[in-house]
Amino acid sequence: MTKSELIERIVRRHTAVHPRNVKYCVRIILNAMALRLRQGRQIKIRQFGSFGLTFRAPRLARNPKSGEQVTLPGRYVPHFKTGLALRKGVRDSATQAA
């Protein structure tokens, strides 16, 4: 689902709210989440999951075009871990669809 699809769904479900306000609220929430991750802090949403940062150690890699070895520096990457309720919901719906 893209951000615009999320906004469309919310607008369809909540017709009393102006689409411009929905777009604004979604943007504020996503910006707040990104800011918190940039600050190195974790985000926990009960029954949904948690967002955090994982450190990837420096490593050697290869340039696919030339085959030359390149050293990649260590870096932090975003990581999402599903909550128990979401994990169970997805598992149960997947078994019903199969």
Stockholm file with secondary structure:
# STOCKHOLM 1.0

chainA/1-98         MTKSELIERIVRRHTAVHPRNVKYCVRIILNAMALRLRQGRQIKIRQFGSFGLTFRAPRLARNPKSGEQVTLPGRYVPHFKTGLALRKGVRDSATQAA
#=GR chainA/1-98 SS CCHHHHHHHHHHHCTTSCHHHHHHHHHHHHHHHHHHHHTTCCEEETTTEEEEEEEECCEEEECTTTCCEEEECCEEEEEEEECHHHHHHHHHHHHHHC
#=GC SS_cons        CCHHHHHHHHHHHCTTSCHHHHHHHHHHHHHHHHHHHHTTCCEEETTTEEEEEEEECCEEEECTTTCCEEEECCEEEEEEEECHHHHHHHHHHHHHHC
//
